[in-house]
Amino acid sequence: MFQVSQLVSGYGQSMVLKGIDLSVDGAQIVAVMGRNGMGKTTLFKTLMGLLPAAQGSIQLDGTELAPLPSYRRVREGVAYVPQGRMIFPTLTVEENIRTGMRRRALSTPVPDEIYALFPVLFEMRRRRGGDLSGGQQQQLAIARALVTNPRVLLLDEPTEGIQPSIIKDIARSLLEIRKLRQLAIVVSEQVLSFTLEIADRLIVIDKGRFVHEDRRETANVETISRYLSV
Ligand SMILES: Nc1ncnc2c1ncn2[C@@H]1O[C@H](COP(=O)(O)OP(=O)(O)OP(=O)(O)O)[C@@H](O)[C@H]1O
């Protein structure tokens, strides 16, 4: 289980996250929804160790991660797909995927499972990352995160700037990944149709606090939409 308690963090003296509590079981998908500037990226950066936590705890199956640097958190099983994807544009698709692997020797093949999940990446494996469409780059960023064999996958606004037909592909991939790997997925989003398709729980973040939570089956779409549109 991934368990975050009373997490506080921010920039300098200004605290953006004001006490976040979150528990995610294996094989569960949780969406954190909120408008621009509400703290989604700050939350992920803090979970990943790119920003230090001022207070609070981040545990994965009982191991405390908050004092650990990012690379140690990756080893413990946390993977991150950042907003804007951040793939390496001049490396090939295969090289991009390999940057996530612990054994990067050319003789170590990219696992078949990755290309089975994302056949387009197999077709494009020798092309430069920068030549891919936004949706393909998002798939590449997810593939690169998956080769670290995470138990928790964090995705920051994966649908941003991506056309609707590809958003559906990404939703399908995430459901497939959950089924295959039984891992926990936390995804930040502003697109409600996407999270209603994939998430078991929907949580609203507002000014650095979780202010509303629904299970998907009983989600109060009106309330969530109101938070997203103000
Ligand atoms: N490097 C930084 N230094 C100071 N303040 C920052 C920094 N990055 C973000 N902030 C502030 O922290 C708050 C939360 O930003 P954050 O990026 O976490 O929001 P978000 O919900 O992810 O929105 P977006 O989708 O726009 O990224 C905002 O008020 C923002 O201005």
The ligand as an SDF file (V2000), in Angstrom:
LIG
                    3D

 31 33  0  0  0  0  0  0  0  0999 V2000
    9.0730   26.7040   -8.6860 N   0  0  0  0  0  0  0  0  0  0  0  0
    8.1020   27.3420   -8.0250 C   0  0  0  0  0  0  0  0  0  0  0  0
    8.3740   28.3630   -7.1840 N   0  0  0  0  0  0  0  0  0  0  0  0
    7.3960   29.0060   -6.4970 C   0  0  0  0  0  0  0  0  0  0  0  0
    6.0830   28.7020   -6.6160 N   0  0  0  0  0  0  0  0  0  0  0  0
    5.7440   27.7110   -7.4400 C   0  0  0  0  0  0  0  0  0  0  0  0
    6.7240   26.9730   -8.1910 C   0  0  0  0  0  0  0  0  0  0  0  0
    6.0720   26.0320   -8.9310 N   0  0  0  0  0  0  0  0  0  0  0  0
    4.7570   26.1870   -8.6440 C   0  0  0  0  0  0  0  0  0  0  0  0
    4.5560   27.1780   -7.7570 N   0  0  0  0  0  0  0  0  0  0  0  0
    3.2590   27.6050   -7.1970 C   0  0  0  0  0  0  0  0  0  0  0  0
    2.6940   26.5150   -6.4980 O   0  0  0  0  0  0  0  0  0  0  0  0
    1.2780   26.4860   -6.7020 C   0  0  0  0  0  0  0  0  0  0  0  0
    0.8810   25.1010   -7.1900 C   0  0  0  0  0  0  0  0  0  0  0  0
    1.4610   24.8480   -8.4650 O   0  0  0  0  0  0  0  0  0  0  0  0
    1.4180   23.4240   -9.1620 P   0  0  0  0  0  0  0  0  0  0  0  0
    2.2970   23.4940  -10.3590 O   0  0  0  0  0  0  0  0  0  0  0  0
    1.6510   22.3730   -8.1750 O   0  0  0  0  0  0  0  0  0  0  0  0
   -0.1010   23.3670   -9.6230 O   0  0  0  0  0  0  0  0  0  0  0  0
   -0.8340   22.3380  -10.5520 P   0  0  0  0  0  0  0  0  0  0  0  0
   -2.1040   21.9990   -9.8590 O   0  0  0  0  0  0  0  0  0  0  0  0
    0.0530   21.2330  -10.9450 O   0  0  0  0  0  0  0  0  0  0  0  0
   -1.1950   23.1810  -11.8330 O   0  0  0  0  0  0  0  0  0  0  0  0
   -0.6170   23.0750  -13.3090 P   0  0  0  0  0  0  0  0  0  0  0  0
   -1.5160   22.1520  -14.0040 O   0  0  0  0  0  0  0  0  0  0  0  0
   -0.7290   24.4940  -13.7890 O   0  0  0  0  0  0  0  0  0  0  0  0
    0.7920   22.5970  -13.2080 O   0  0  0  0  0  0  0  0  0  0  0  0
    0.9390   27.6040   -7.6640 C   0  0  0  0  0  0  0  0  0  0  0  0
    0.4760   28.6920   -6.9100 O   0  0  0  0  0  0  0  0  0  0  0  0
    2.2680   27.9230   -8.3030 C   0  0  0  0  0  0  0  0  0  0  0  0
    2.3330   29.2730   -8.6620 O   0  0  0  0  0  0  0  0  0  0  0  0
  1  2  1  0
  2  3  1  0
  2  7  2  0
  3  4  2  0
  4  5  1  0
  5  6  2  0
  6  7  1  0
  6 10  1  0
  7  8  1  0
  8  9  2  0
  9 10  1  0
 10 11  1  0
 11 12  1  0
 11 30  1  0
 12 13  1  0
 13 14  1  0
 13 28  1  0
 14 15  1  0
 15 16  1  0
 16 17  2  0
 16 18  1  0
 16 19  1  0
 19 20  1  0
 20 21  2  0
 20 22  1  0
 20 23  1  0
 23 24  1  0
 24 25  2  0
 24 26  1  0
 24 27  1  0
 28 29  1  0
 28 30  1  0
 30 31  1  0
M  END
$$$$
